[in-house]
Amino acid sequence: MEETTALSITNFTKPSNSTALPATYRWALLSIYTLVLVGGTISMSLTINILQSNVRSFTTTAVINLIIVHILFLLTVPFRIYYYIAGEWRLGEGFCRVVSGMIHAHIYLAFVFYVIILVTRYLAFYKQTDRIEFYRRLHAIGASVAVWLIMLTIALPVAILEYGSPDSNVPTPAATYQCFSFGGQLNDRAVAVFNYILSSIIIIISLTLTLCQICILAKVYRTHGNLTFSHQEFWAQVKSLSFVAVLIVCLVPYNAFRIYYVKNMNDQASLERVNEVFLAITTLSCLDMLIFVRRPANNPCQAGYCCCLL
C-alpha cells in the first residue's frame, strides 16, 4: 500500500524545505515578542498599585481587567519566542492551539475593555463628573465576571474552533511542526465572512471613538482657549487620547490588513506571513500602561498610573 505523507493546512504543519521559516521573518517576530515580553512585564509590575485604588470606579475596574488580559497573554509569549528561536514546534499540537488562540482572545478581550474605558471617560466628561462609579464594590466584581463569561463563552471558543482546529481528515505528524499558520481555515466561506464582519466592527468602533475624542478635545479648547494646555481637564483627555492611540496603532492596522488578506490569500500565499507580523504588532498594546508611568512623587496617587485611572 502506498504510504501518504500529508501536511496540515491549519495551524500545525511539519516543516520541510518549502515551509521552513525565513530568517528575516523569524527575527522580526522574535524582536517584537521579546519587546512585548520585557516591556509588558515592566508595565504590569509598575501598575500593580492600581489594585489599591478605587475599584468602584468604572474606569479603574476596566483597567484592572485589561491588566489581567495582558498578564494572561504574556504568559504565552515565552513559547512564541521559543518557537521563533528554534524554528519548529515540539510542545504538542494541543498546546500549539492554546497558544495560537490566546493571541486572538487577547485582541478581542483587550478591545472590549478599551471601549469600556473610553466610553466611561467620555460619559464622565459630558456629565461633568470626576468619575462614574458602581454603587458597591461587589457590583464591580459582578460586572467584571459577566464580561469575562460573555467573552470567554463566545469569543474564545470561536477563536479556537475557527483558527485552531486541525483538519480531521489529515493525520498529524509526530515529530516536529510548524505552528501559528491559519490560512487553511479561511477557505471556509463562513469563516471568511466572520473575519470581514469582526474586523469591520473593530475598525468602525475605533474610528468612531477617535472622532469622539477629537470632538471632546475641540470642545475643551473652545472652553478654555489659550489656557487649555495648563488645564487639568485637557490632560485628562490626553490620557484618553493615549488609549485611542493604542487602538489606532496596534489594532486597526491588523484588522484593516486582515480584510485584504482574507480576500486575497489564495492569490498571494506570502500574505500569511505578513498577516502574522501585523498580528504580532497587536501585542504591543501590552505596553499601554507605560504611557502613564511617571517618576513617583511623595503622594503615591501622583505616580502616573493612579491619576490616569481615577
C-alpha positions in Angstrom: 0.0 0.0 0.0 1.3 3.4 -1.0 2.3 5.5 2.1 0.9 9.0 2.1 2.5 12.0 3.9 0.2 15.0 4.4 0.6 18.4 5.8 -2.0 20.1 7.9 -3.4 23.2 6.3 -4.4 24.9 9.5 -2.1 25.9 12.3 0.1 22.8 12.7 2.3 21.6 9.8 5.5 19.6 9.6 8.4 21.8 8.4 10.0 21.0 5.1 12.3 22.9 2.7 9.2 24.8 1.4 7.7 25.5 4.8 10.8 26.4 6.8 10.5 29.9 8.4 12.7 32.5 6.6 15.4 34.0 8.9 14.2 37.6 8.4 10.6 36.7 9.3 11.7 34.8 12.4 13.9 37.6 13.7 11.3 40.2 13.0 8.7 38.3 15.1 11.3 37.4 17.7 12.2 41.1 18.2 8.5 42.1 18.5 7.6 39.4 21.0 10.8 39.9 23.1 10.0 43.6 23.3 6.4 42.8 24.3 7.5 40.3 27.0 10.1 42.6 28.6 8.1 45.8 28.2 4.8 44.2 29.1 6.3 42.7 32.2 7.7 46.0 33.3 4.4 47.7 32.5 2.4 45.3 34.5 4.7 45.4 37.5 4.6 49.2 37.6 0.8 49.2 37.6 0.2 46.7 40.4 -0.6 49.5 42.8 -3.8 50.1 40.8 -5.3 47.3 43.0 -5.1 49.7 45.9 -7.2 52.4 44.2 -10.9 52.9 44.0 -12.2 49.7 42.4 -15.8 51.0 42.4 -14.8 53.3 39.5 -15.9 52.0 36.1 -12.6 53.1 34.6 -10.4 51.6 37.3 -12.4 48.3 37.1 -12.0 48.1 33.4 -8.2 48.9 33.6 -7.8 46.1 36.2 -9.5 43.7 33.9 -7.3 44.9 31.0 -4.2 44.3 33.1 -5.4 40.7 33.7 -5.9 40.2 30.0 -2.4 41.4 29.3 -0.9 39.2 32.0 -2.7 36.1 30.7 -1.4 36.7 27.2 2.2 37.5 28.4 2.3 34.0 30.0 2.2 32.5 26.4 4.7 34.9 24.9 7.8 32.9 26.0 6.5 29.9 24.0 6.2 32.1 20.9 9.8 33.3 21.4 10.9 29.7 21.8 9.3 28.8 18.5 10.9 31.6 16.5 14.3 30.8 18.0 14.0 27.0 17.3 12.2 27.4 14.0 10.0 24.4 14.9 7.4 23.4 17.5 8.0 20.4 19.8 5.4 21.1 22.5 2.5 19.2 21.1 -0.5 20.1 18.9 -2.9 20.8 21.7 -0.6 23.4 23.4 0.1 25.0 20.0 -3.7 25.5 19.6 -3.9 27.1 23.1 -1.0 29.5 22.4 -2.4 30.3 19.0 -5.9 31.0 20.4 -4.6 33.3 23.2 -3.3 36.0 20.9 -6.8 36.3 19.3 -8.5 36.2 22.7 -6.2 38.9 23.8 -7.1 41.1 20.9 -10.9 40.9 21.4 -10.8 41.0 25.2 -8.4 44.0 25.3 -10.6 45.7 22.6 -13.7 45.3 24.8 -12.0 46.8 27.8 -10.5 49.7 25.8 -14.0 50.5 24.6 -15.4 50.4 28.1 -12.6 52.6 29.4 -13.1 55.2 26.7 -16.9 55.2 26.7 -16.9 55.6 30.5 -14.4 58.5 30.3 -16.5 60.2 27.6 -19.7 59.9 29.6 -17.9 61.3 32.7 -16.8 64.3 30.6 -20.3 65.0 29.3 -21.9 64.5 32.7 -19.2 66.8 34.1 -18.2 64.4 36.9 -14.8 63.2 38.0 -15.8 59.5 37.6 -18.7 57.1 37.1 -18.9 54.5 39.9 -20.6 51.3 40.8 -22.8 51.5 43.8 -20.9 48.8 45.7 -17.6 47.1 45.1 -19.5 43.8 44.7 -21.2 45.3 41.7 -17.9 46.0 40.1 -16.8 42.4 40.6 -20.1 41.1 39.2 -19.8 43.3 36.1 -16.3 42.1 35.5 -17.3 38.4 35.9 -20.2 39.0 33.5 -17.9 40.5 30.8 -15.4 37.7 31.2 -18.1 35.0 31.0 -19.6 36.5 27.8 -16.3 36.9 26.1 -14.9 33.5 27.2 -18.1 31.6 26.2 -18.4 33.3 22.8 -15.1 34.8 21.6 -12.6 32.2 22.9 -14.4 29.1 21.6 -14.9 30.8 18.2 -11.2 31.6 18.0 -10.2 28.0 19.0 -12.7 26.3 16.7 -12.2 28.6 13.7 -8.5 29.2 13.9 -7.1 26.3 15.8 -8.9 23.1 14.8 -6.8 20.8 12.7 -8.2 19.0 9.6 -9.8 15.8 10.9 -9.0 14.0 7.6 -5.3 14.7 7.8 -3.0 12.6 10.0 -0.9 14.7 12.4 2.9 14.1 12.1 4.5 13.1 15.4 7.9 14.8 15.3 8.4 18.5 14.7 5.9 21.0 13.5 5.3 24.5 12.1 2.8 26.4 14.3 0.7 29.6 14.0 -0.4 29.1 10.4 -4.1 29.8 10.0 -4.6 30.2 6.2 -6.4 26.9 5.6 -9.4 27.7 7.8 -10.1 30.9 5.9 -11.0 28.9 2.8 -14.3 28.3 4.6 -16.7 31.0 3.4 -18.4 31.2 6.8 -15.1 31.8 8.5 -14.1 34.4 5.9 -17.4 36.3 6.4 -16.9 36.2 10.1 -13.5 37.7 9.7 -14.9 40.5 7.5 -17.6 41.4 10.0 -15.4 41.2 13.1 -12.6 43.3 11.6 -15.0 45.8 10.2 -16.7 46.2 13.6 -13.3 46.8 15.3 -12.3 49.4 12.7 -15.6 51.3 12.8 -15.8 51.4 16.6 -12.1 52.5 16.8 -12.6 55.3 14.3 -15.8 56.4 16.0 -14.1 56.6 19.3 -11.3 58.6 17.7 -13.8 61.0 16.2 -15.5 61.4 19.6 -12.1 62.1 21.3 -11.3 64.8 18.7 -14.7 66.4 19.3 -14.1 66.4 23.1 -10.6 67.9 22.7 -12.1 70.6 20.4 -14.7 71.4 23.0 -12.1 71.7 25.7 -10.1 74.1 23.6 -13.2 76.2 22.8 -14.0 76.4 26.6 -10.5 77.2 27.9 -8.9 78.9 24.9 -5.2 79.8 25.4 -5.3 78.3 28.9 -6.2 74.8 27.5 -2.7 73.3 27.9 -2.5 74.3 31.6 -5.9 73.0 32.4 -6.3 69.6 34.2 -9.3 68.7 32.0 -7.2 68.9 28.9 -4.5 66.5 30.3 -7.3 64.1 31.4 -8.4 63.9 27.8 -4.9 63.4 26.6 -4.8 60.2 28.7 -8.0 59.1 26.9 -6.3 60.0 23.6 -3.5 57.7 24.6 -5.9 54.8 24.8 -7.3 55.8 21.4 -3.8 55.8 20.0 -3.3 52.2 21.2 -6.4 51.2 19.2 -5.3 53.1 16.1 -1.7 51.9 16.2 -2.0 48.4 17.4 -5.4 47.0 16.4 -6.7 48.9 13.4 -3.8 48.2 11.1 -4.1 44.4 11.7 -7.8 44.4 11.1 -7.6 46.5 8.0 -4.9 44.2 6.6 -7.0 41.2 7.7 -9.8 42.2 5.3 -7.3 42.4 2.4 -5.6 39.2 3.5 -8.8 37.1 3.7 -9.9 38.4 0.2 -6.5 37.7 -1.5 -4.9 34.9 0.4 -5.4 32.3 -2.3 -3.8 34.6 -4.9 -0.8 35.7 -2.7 0.5 32.9 -0.4 3.1 35.2 1.1 0.4 37.3 2.7 0.1 34.8 5.5 3.5 35.7 6.9 2.7 39.4 6.5 -0.5 38.8 8.4 1.4 37.2 11.2 3.6 40.2 11.5 0.6 42.5 11.7 -0.9 40.1 14.3 2.3 40.4 16.4 2.0 44.2 16.3 -1.3 44.0 18.1 0.5 42.6 21.1 2.4 45.9 21.5 -0.8 47.0 23.3 0.7 45.2 26.4 2.9 48.2 26.7 -0.1 50.6 27.1 0.3 51.2 30.9 3.9 52.5 30.3 2.2 55.6 28.8 1.0 56.7 32.2 4.0 55.8 34.4 5.9 58.8 35.7 8.5 59.2 38.4 6.9 58.6 41.8 6.1 61.6 43.8 5.6 61.9 47.6 2.0 61.2 47.1 1.5 57.6 45.7 -1.5 58.7 43.7 0.7 61.1 41.7 2.8 58.2 40.3 1.1 58.5 37.0 -0.6 55.1 36.8 -3.0 56.1 39.5 -4.0 59.6 38.4 -4.9 58.4 34.9 -7.5 56.0 36.2 -9.4 57.7 39.0 
